[in-house]
Amino acid sequence: MLATNPYALPLPLLPIPFLLLGLGSYYVTSAILQMTPLPERKAKLVSAVLTSIVLLGVVLQSIRQLSSKDFLILLALLVGITWYMRRLEV
């Protein structure tokens, strides 16, 4: 993933590393959250949210568009979604 240059990679192959990273991240966070007392449905939702935020950060970094402002926005988004999900009865 670190050696992938998005400008040199053919367009049809560009999403493959991000899909693999997303799937791997989802399964790892899902496995970690299964060890917690969260209900299974809520654990899957938390895992999906964390994966999507991490993946969005990686995509922005790969096209050299991730700035400190974007990082703070992603962090605020994570905090907001976490607060909302604590209130959510799933």
N, C-alpha and C positions, 0 to 999 in steps of 0.2 A: 504494500500500500504506500509506503514511503517513497518507493522508487517509481511510482506511477506519476507520469507527467500528463495532466489532463489535456494539455495543448498538443501533445504528440500522439496520444492514443486515438485510434479510430473511433468515431462517434458511436457505432453500435456496441463497442466493447466498453465504453466509458461507465455505464451503470453497474457493471459486474463487480468491481471491487467494493463499491458502496453497498450493494445488495448483500455480498458476503459479510462485510463488516456489520451491517444491520442485523442480519440473521444471527451471527455469532454473538453480538452484544445482547440481543433479545433473549437467546437461550441461556447465556451466562447470568444475566440479571434475573431471569425467571427461576433458574435453579437456586440462586442465592435467596430470592424472596420466598421460595417454598420452605425454607428453614425458619421463616418467621411465622408468627401466629396470624398473619393476614389471611382472609378468605381467598380461595383460589382465583375467583373472578377479579377481585381487587388487585391481587398480586400480578395478574396478567395485564391489567390496565396500567398499573404503575410501571411495569416492565416495558410496555409499549411506549409510554410517555418518555421515560428515561432514554430509551433507545432512539426515539425520534429526535429528541433534543441533542443528544450526542452526535447523531448522524448529521443533523443540520449544521452543527459546529464544524464537523469534519468536511462537509461539502463546502462551506464558506471558506475554510482554511485552504482547501485544495485549489480554489480559484483565486486565492490571495485577497479575499474580501472580508476576512474576519479581523475586525479591529477591536480595540478595547471597549468601544461603545456597543458593538454587536455582542461581545462576551457578556457585558452587563445586562443587555436586553435578554439574552438567553438565560442568564442567571435569574433575572426577575420573572421570566416566564416559568422557569422551573419552580421558583418559590410560590408563585401564584397558583400554578396547577397543583402543587403539593398541598397548599392551604385548602383549595377547593376539594381535592380528593379526600382530605381528612374529614370534611363535612359531608361528603357524599356517602350515601348508604347503598353500596353495591353488594 
